[in-house]
Amino acid sequence: MMESWKERALARYQELKKLGKSFFPYIIYKDTVVVFLIFVVVLGLAIVKGAELEEVADPTDTTYNPRPEWYFLFLFQALKYVPGSLEAVAAIILPSLVILLMILLPFIDRGPRRHPFDRPLLTILGIVAIVGFIGLTVVGLESPLLNPVVHKDPQVMAGRKLYADLKCSYCHSINGRGGVAGPDLTTVGSRRERDWFVQHFQSPQRVTPGSVMPRLNLLPEEVDELVAYMMTLGGGGGPFTPKAPHLFQDHCESCHRLDGKGGEIGPDLTTLRTYRDKGFIYGYIQDPKPFNPETSMPGFKGTLTDPEIEDLSRYLLSSKREKK
């Protein structure tokens, strides 16, 4: 009786097994060494390079553009072609079925041949999957951002991260979130000058005798970052020129009210500083359509210069405008 392919394969396997070494402990040892070396490399990169993180999440930020890491971009892009009601199917069920198929594939295809041309169907499916993965990833990378890009001050963002890293919220609260051991910082930017903040962060007890706030021993650049963030709280948009009130009167007052004066066609801007930052206001004044496609407000890019828009943004966000 002619020997079957399976019997020949088993005989060849036994022959090669006698010439080699056992899986345990020799192969296990080699795998362990390789895994350990990879772990050391990844740990070294994490320590030296660190994780590239974005700014602290802000649930009130409507201009954030969520983007996954590159290896999930294909799924991110594919979900754009799926109706919302089927999103769970496309994001969870279908990928799970693909993974299950890959697990079961050795049990489904038990043929003796291993060359790709000997299994055309699976080869074609594999090529289609790879091309689809690459194509969706490229399209995802090049897809336009749905929300308008608001350029934020990197120093303010660094200060906000430093505030979180130092666990300042254990003692202080902002907009009702945080501790109560220290003063509420919701409007601190409108109540204190920059020099006060600098001195306070350098030596809290010298500026506020009896303060229980510890000395933070911050670097000069860290002090500047934390001060920049504090100055944005409660309308600390920065100083504005004497021309800013006239800019508002000439271009905005006919539609918007501010501190009890102005039109009522558009929203009242008196409390704007409590829920918007300068980056948002600056971009909105330039071109409001990306932020609100249904707005009737015209864009002022071209009508006002960039310094004038900056000046007007600071004026709208300042709590000290009434004194000017």
C-alpha positions as CSV (number, residue, x, y, z in Angstrom):
1,M,0.0,0.0,0.0
2,M,1.3,3.4,-1.0
3,E,2.4,5.6,1.9
4,S,0.1,8.7,2.4
5,W,1.4,12.3,2.5
6,K,0.5,12.4,6.2
7,E,2.6,9.4,7.0
8,R,5.5,10.8,5.0
9,A,5.2,14.1,6.8
10,L,5.1,12.5,10.3
11,A,8.1,10.3,9.4
12,R,10.1,13.4,8.2
13,Y,9.1,15.2,11.4
14,Q,10.3,12.4,13.7
15,E,13.6,12.2,11.7
16,L,14.2,16.0,12.1
17,K,13.1,15.9,15.8
18,K,15.9,13.4,16.6
19,L,18.5,15.7,15.1
20,G,17.3,18.8,17.0
21,K,16.7,19.8,20.6
22,S,13.6,19.6,22.7
23,F,11.2,22.4,22.9
24,F,11.6,22.6,26.6
25,P,13.9,24.0,27.9
26,Y,16.0,24.9,24.9
27,I,13.5,26.7,22.6
28,I,11.7,28.2,25.6
29,Y,15.0,29.6,26.9
30,K,15.7,31.3,23.5
31,D,12.2,32.8,23.3
32,T,12.6,34.1,26.9
33,V,15.9,35.8,26.1
34,V,14.5,37.4,22.9
35,V,11.3,38.6,24.7
36,F,13.4,40.0,27.6
37,L,15.7,41.9,25.1
38,I,12.7,43.4,23.4
39,F,11.2,44.4,26.7
40,V,14.5,46.1,27.7
41,V,14.5,48.1,24.4
42,V,10.9,49.2,24.7
43,L,11.5,50.2,28.4
44,G,14.5,52.2,27.4
45,L,12.6,54.0,24.6
46,A,9.8,54.7,27.1
47,I,12.3,56.2,29.6
48,V,14.3,58.2,27.1
49,K,11.7,59.3,24.6
50,G,8.6,59.0,26.8
51,A,5.0,58.7,25.6
52,E,3.8,61.5,23.2
53,L,0.7,62.7,25.0
54,E,-1.7,65.4,24.0
55,E,-3.0,68.1,26.3
56,V,-5.3,67.1,29.2
57,A,-8.8,66.1,28.0
58,D,-11.3,68.8,28.1
59,P,-15.0,67.6,27.8
60,T,-16.1,71.1,26.9
61,D,-13.8,71.4,23.9
62,T,-16.0,71.1,20.8
63,T,-13.1,71.7,18.4
64,Y,-11.1,68.5,19.2
65,N,-10.4,66.2,16.3
66,P,-10.1,62.6,17.5
67,R,-7.6,60.5,15.6
68,P,-6.5,57.0,16.6
69,E,-2.9,55.7,16.2
70,W,-1.9,54.7,12.7
71,Y,-2.5,51.0,13.3
72,F,-6.2,51.7,14.0
73,L,-6.7,54.2,11.2
74,F,-8.0,51.5,8.8
75,L,-10.8,50.8,11.2
76,F,-11.4,54.5,11.9
77,Q,-11.8,55.1,8.2
78,A,-13.9,52.0,7.5
79,L,-16.4,53.1,10.2
80,K,-17.1,56.2,8.1
81,Y,-18.7,54.0,5.4
82,V,-21.0,52.2,7.9
83,P,-24.3,53.6,9.1
84,G,-24.4,54.6,12.7
85,S,-26.8,51.8,13.6
86,L,-24.3,49.2,12.4
87,E,-21.3,50.7,14.0
88,A,-21.1,48.1,16.7
89,V,-21.3,45.3,14.1
90,A,-18.4,46.8,12.0
91,A,-16.2,47.7,15.0
92,I,-16.7,44.6,17.2
93,I,-18.5,41.7,15.6
94,L,-16.8,41.6,12.2
95,P,-13.2,42.0,13.5
96,S,-14.0,39.3,16.1
97,L,-15.1,37.0,13.3
98,V,-12.0,37.6,11.3
99,I,-9.8,36.8,14.3
100,L,-11.8,33.7,14.9
101,L,-11.4,32.6,11.3
102,M,-7.6,33.1,11.6
103,I,-7.6,30.9,14.7
104,L,-9.6,28.2,13.0
105,L,-7.7,28.4,9.7
106,P,-5.2,25.6,10.5
107,F,-8.1,23.3,11.3
108,I,-10.1,24.2,8.2
109,D,-7.2,24.0,5.7
110,R,-5.5,20.7,6.4
111,G,-4.0,20.2,2.9
112,P,-0.3,19.1,2.6
113,R,0.8,21.9,0.3
114,R,2.0,25.2,1.7
115,H,2.9,27.2,-1.4
116,P,0.6,30.3,-1.9
117,F,-0.2,29.4,-5.5
118,D,-1.6,26.0,-4.3
119,R,-4.4,27.8,-2.3
120,P,-5.5,30.6,-4.6
121,L,-8.7,31.5,-2.7
122,L,-6.9,32.1,0.6
123,T,-4.0,33.9,-1.2
124,I,-6.4,36.3,-3.0
125,L,-8.3,37.0,0.2
126,G,-5.0,37.7,2.0
127,I,-3.9,40.1,-0.7
128,V,-7.2,41.9,-0.7
129,A,-7.1,42.2,3.1
130,I,-3.5,43.7,3.0
131,V,-4.4,46.1,0.2
132,G,-7.6,47.1,2.0
133,F,-5.7,47.7,5.2
134,I,-3.1,49.9,3.5
135,G,-5.6,51.7,1.4
136,L,-7.9,52.6,4.3
137,T,-4.9,53.6,6.4
138,V,-3.7,56.0,3.7
139,V,-7.2,57.4,3.1
140,G,-7.6,57.9,6.9
141,L,-4.3,59.8,7.1
142,E,-5.3,62.1,4.3
143,S,-8.9,62.6,5.3
144,P,-9.7,66.2,6.2
145,L,-10.4,67.2,9.8
146,L,-14.1,67.6,10.6
147,N,-13.7,70.2,13.3
148,P,-11.9,73.5,12.8
149,V,-8.3,73.6,14.0
150,V,-7.9,75.9,16.9
151,H,-4.2,76.8,17.5
152,K,-3.6,76.7,21.2
153,D,-0.8,78.4,23.1
154,P,1.7,75.6,23.8
155,Q,2.9,77.3,27.0
156,V,-0.7,77.3,28.3
157,M,-1.1,73.7,27.4
158,A,2.1,72.8,29.1
159,G,0.9,74.7,32.2
160,R,-2.3,72.9,32.2
161,K,-0.5,69.6,32.1
162,L,1.8,70.7,34.9
163,Y,-1.2,71.6,36.9
164,A,-2.5,68.0,36.5
165,D,1.0,66.4,37.1
166,L,1.4,68.3,40.3
167,K,-2.0,67.2,41.5
168,C,-3.1,70.8,42.2
169,S,-6.7,69.7,41.9
170,Y,-6.3,67.8,45.3
171,C,-6.5,71.2,47.0
172,H,-7.9,73.6,44.4
173,S,-11.0,73.5,42.2
174,I,-11.7,74.9,38.7
175,N,-15.3,75.2,37.6
176,G,-16.5,73.1,40.5
177,R,-14.0,70.2,40.0
178,G,-11.3,69.6,42.6
179,G,-10.6,70.0,46.3
180,V,-11.6,72.7,48.7
181,A,-8.5,72.9,50.9
182,G,-7.2,75.8,48.8
183,P,-8.8,78.7,47.1
184,D,-11.1,78.2,44.1
185,L,-9.1,79.0,40.9
186,T,-12.0,79.4,38.5
187,T,-11.6,83.1,38.1
188,V,-8.1,83.6,39.5
189,G,-6.8,84.9,36.1
190,S,-9.0,87.9,36.4
191,R,-8.1,88.6,40.0
192,R,-4.3,88.4,40.0
193,E,-1.5,90.0,38.1
194,R,1.3,88.0,36.4
195,D,4.0,89.2,38.8
196,W,1.9,88.0,41.8
197,F,1.6,84.5,40.3
198,V,5.4,84.3,39.7
199,Q,6.2,85.3,43.3
200,H,3.5,83.0,44.7
201,F,4.8,79.9,42.8
202,Q,8.4,80.7,43.9
203,S,7.5,81.2,47.6
204,P,3.8,80.8,48.6
205,Q,4.4,81.7,52.3
206,R,6.3,84.9,51.5
207,V,3.4,86.2,49.3
208,T,0.6,84.8,51.5
209,P,1.8,84.5,55.1
210,G,0.3,81.5,56.8
211,S,-0.4,79.7,53.5
212,V,-0.3,75.9,53.8
213,M,0.7,75.5,50.1
214,P,4.1,73.8,49.9
215,R,7.0,75.3,48.0
216,L,7.0,73.6,44.6
217,N,10.6,74.2,43.6
218,L,9.7,74.7,40.0
219,L,12.1,75.5,37.3
220,P,11.8,79.1,35.8
221,E,10.2,77.7,32.6
222,E,7.7,75.7,34.6
223,V,6.8,78.8,36.6
224,D,6.1,80.6,33.3
225,E,4.0,77.7,32.0
226,L,1.9,77.5,35.2
227,V,1.5,81.3,35.2
228,A,0.4,81.3,31.6
229,Y,-2.3,78.7,32.4
230,M,-3.5,80.5,35.5
231,M,-3.8,83.8,33.5
232,T,-6.4,82.1,31.2
233,L,-8.7,81.2,34.1
234,G,-11.7,83.4,34.5
235,G,-11.1,85.5,31.4
236,G,-7.4,86.1,31.7
237,G,-7.0,86.6,28.0
238,G,-4.1,89.0,28.3
239,P,-3.8,92.7,28.0
240,F,-5.6,94.6,25.2
241,T,-5.0,98.0,23.7
242,P,-7.3,101.1,24.0
243,K,-8.4,100.3,20.4
244,A,-10.1,97.0,21.4
245,P,-13.4,98.6,22.8
246,H,-13.7,100.6,19.5
247,L,-13.1,97.4,17.5
248,F,-16.0,95.8,19.3
249,Q,-18.2,98.9,18.9
250,D,-17.5,99.2,15.1
251,H,-17.8,95.4,14.2
252,C,-19.7,93.6,16.9
253,E,-21.9,95.8,19.0
254,S,-24.7,96.0,16.4
255,C,-25.4,92.3,16.9
256,H,-23.9,91.3,20.3
257,R,-24.4,92.6,23.8
258,L,-21.4,93.0,26.1
259,D,-21.8,94.2,29.7
260,G,-25.3,95.3,29.1
261,K,-24.7,97.2,25.9
262,G,-25.3,96.2,22.3
263,G,-27.7,94.4,20.0
264,E,-29.6,91.2,20.5
265,I,-29.3,89.5,17.1
266,G,-26.4,87.4,18.2
267,P,-25.6,85.8,21.6
268,D,-24.7,87.9,24.7
269,L,-20.9,87.8,25.0
270,T,-20.7,89.1,28.6
271,T,-19.9,85.7,30.1
272,L,-18.0,84.4,27.1
273,R,-14.8,84.1,29.1
274,T,-16.3,81.5,31.4
275,Y,-16.6,78.8,28.7
276,R,-14.4,79.7,25.7
277,D,-10.6,80.2,25.4
278,K,-8.7,82.7,23.3
279,G,-7.8,80.2,20.6
280,F,-11.5,79.4,19.9
281,I,-12.5,83.1,19.9
282,Y,-9.6,84.1,17.6
283,G,-10.5,81.4,15.1
284,Y,-14.3,82.1,15.3
285,I,-13.8,85.8,14.6
286,Q,-11.6,85.0,11.6
287,D,-14.1,82.5,10.1
288,P,-17.1,81.3,12.1
289,K,-18.4,78.9,9.4
290,P,-16.2,75.9,10.3
291,F,-17.3,76.2,13.9
292,N,-21.0,76.8,13.2
293,P,-22.1,76.2,9.5
294,E,-25.5,77.7,10.2
295,T,-24.3,81.0,11.6
296,S,-25.1,84.3,9.9
297,M,-22.1,86.0,11.3
298,P,-19.5,87.0,8.7
299,G,-15.8,86.2,9.0
300,F,-13.5,89.1,9.7
301,K,-10.3,87.6,8.2
302,G,-9.3,90.3,5.7
303,T,-11.5,92.9,7.3
304,L,-9.5,93.0,10.5
305,T,-5.7,92.4,10.7
306,D,-4.4,89.5,12.8
307,P,-3.2,91.8,15.6
308,E,-6.7,93.4,15.7
309,I,-8.4,90.0,15.9
310,E,-5.9,89.1,18.7
311,D,-6.7,92.4,20.5
312,L,-10.4,91.9,20.2
313,S,-10.2,88.3,21.5
314,R,-8.3,89.5,24.6
315,Y,-10.9,92.2,25.1
316,L,-13.8,89.8,25.0
317,L,-12.1,87.4,27.4
318,S,-11.0,90.0,29.9
319,S,-12.9,90.8,33.1
320,K,-11.1,94.1,33.4
321,R,-12.6,95.7,30.2
322,E,-15.1,97.7,32.3
323,K,-12.3,99.6,33.9
324,K,-10.7,100.6,30.6
